[in-house]
Each structure stands twice: as C-alpha cells, then as structure tokens.
C-alpha cells in the first residue's frame, strides 16, 4: 500500500503542476518575459494560431480529467485495502 500512497502523492503533484503551469506562463508573458520560451521576442511579436487558446484548454482539461480519474482509483484502492484489514464485528 506504500506504493499506492506514493503514486497518489505523485499524481497530486502532477495535477498541481498542470493547473499552475498556464498561470506561470501567463504571468511571465505579462511581465515582459518570453513565457518560458513560448514567445521568443515577448508578447508584442508573439504570433499564435486562432485556436491556440482553445487547444490549451482542451489539452489541460483532458490531462486534469485523466489525472483525476487516476487519483480516484488510487483513493478507492486505499479505501478497499483499509476496510479489508479491519475485522467485521457481528
């Protein structure tokens, strides 16, 4: 069960990273940076496609859903293992 707990921690860390990364990129672009390499010359000369925002939203949402499902699976496994260890009182 230690492996499941470690996996749960890793999945939660990945979920936090996926949710925070777009905000970090946006803050970097607004403050005059390159958006972590997204726009080489800054926001003024950055050319992105018409669907770039929607694509980012769909990919981020898909990753969040997959990570959420994996987290739910890990929690379910942990709950079942905890209830299997306790004796049933009659």
C-alpha positions as CSV (number, residue, x, y, z in Angstrom):
1,X,0.0,0.0,0.0
2,X,3.0,2.3,0.3
3,X,3.4,2.2,-3.4
4,X,-0.2,3.3,-3.9
5,X,0.3,6.2,-1.4
6,X,3.5,7.3,-3.2
7,X,1.7,7.1,-6.6
8,X,-1.2,9.2,-5.1
9,X,1.3,11.8,-4.0
10,X,3.0,11.9,-7.4
11,X,-0.4,12.2,-9.2
12,X,-1.4,15.1,-6.9
13,X,1.9,16.8,-7.6
14,X,1.4,16.4,-11.3
15,X,-2.1,17.7,-11.1
16,X,-0.9,20.8,-9.2
17,X,1.8,21.4,-11.8
18,X,-0.6,21.0,-14.7
19,X,-3.0,23.5,-13.1
20,X,-0.4,26.1,-12.2
21,X,1.8,26.0,-15.3
22,X,-0.5,28.0,-17.6
23,X,-0.8,30.7,-15.0
24,X,3.0,30.9,-14.6
25,X,3.4,31.2,-18.4
26,X,0.8,34.0,-18.5
27,X,2.4,35.9,-15.6
28,X,5.8,35.6,-17.3
29,X,4.4,36.9,-20.6
30,X,2.6,39.8,-19.0
31,X,5.7,40.8,-17.1
32,X,7.7,41.1,-20.3
33,X,9.3,37.6,-20.4
34,X,9.2,35.0,-23.1
35,X,6.5,32.8,-21.5
36,X,9.1,30.2,-20.6
37,X,10.2,30.1,-24.2
38,X,6.7,30.2,-25.8
39,X,7.3,33.6,-27.5
40,X,10.9,34.3,-28.2
41,X,10.6,38.1,-28.5
42,X,7.9,38.7,-25.9
43,X,4.2,39.2,-26.1
44,X,4.3,42.1,-28.6
45,X,5.6,40.0,-31.5
46,X,4.2,36.6,-30.5
47,X,2.1,35.1,-33.2
48,X,-0.2,32.2,-32.3
49,X,-2.9,30.5,-34.1
50,X,-6.6,31.3,-33.8
51,X,-7.2,28.1,-31.9
52,X,-4.2,28.1,-29.6
53,X,-6.2,29.1,-26.5
54,X,-8.9,26.5,-27.1
55,X,-6.3,23.8,-27.8
56,X,-4.5,24.6,-24.5
57,X,-7.9,24.5,-22.7
58,X,-8.8,21.1,-24.2
59,X,-5.4,19.5,-23.6
60,X,-5.2,20.9,-20.0
61,X,-8.8,19.8,-19.3
62,X,-8.1,16.3,-20.7
63,X,-5.0,15.9,-18.6
64,X,-6.9,17.1,-15.5
65,X,-9.7,14.6,-16.1
66,X,-7.2,11.7,-16.6
67,X,-5.2,12.6,-13.5
68,X,-8.4,13.0,-11.5
69,X,-9.6,9.5,-12.6
70,X,-6.2,8.0,-11.6
71,X,-6.4,9.8,-8.2
72,X,-9.9,8.5,-7.6
73,X,-8.7,5.0,-8.5
74,X,-5.8,5.2,-6.0
75,X,-8.2,6.5,-3.3
76,X,-10.6,3.7,-4.0
77,X,-7.8,1.1,-3.8
78,X,-6.6,2.6,-0.5
79,X,-10.1,2.6,1.0
80,X,-10.7,-1.1,0.0
81,X,-7.4,-2.1,1.5
82,X,-8.2,-0.3,4.7
83,X,-11.6,-1.9,5.0
84,X,-10.2,-5.4,4.2
85,X,-7.8,-5.2,7.1
86,X,-10.4,-4.5,9.7
87,X,-12.3,-7.4,11.1
88,X,-16.1,-7.4,10.8
89,X,-17.9,-7.3,14.1
90,X,-21.1,-9.3,14.4
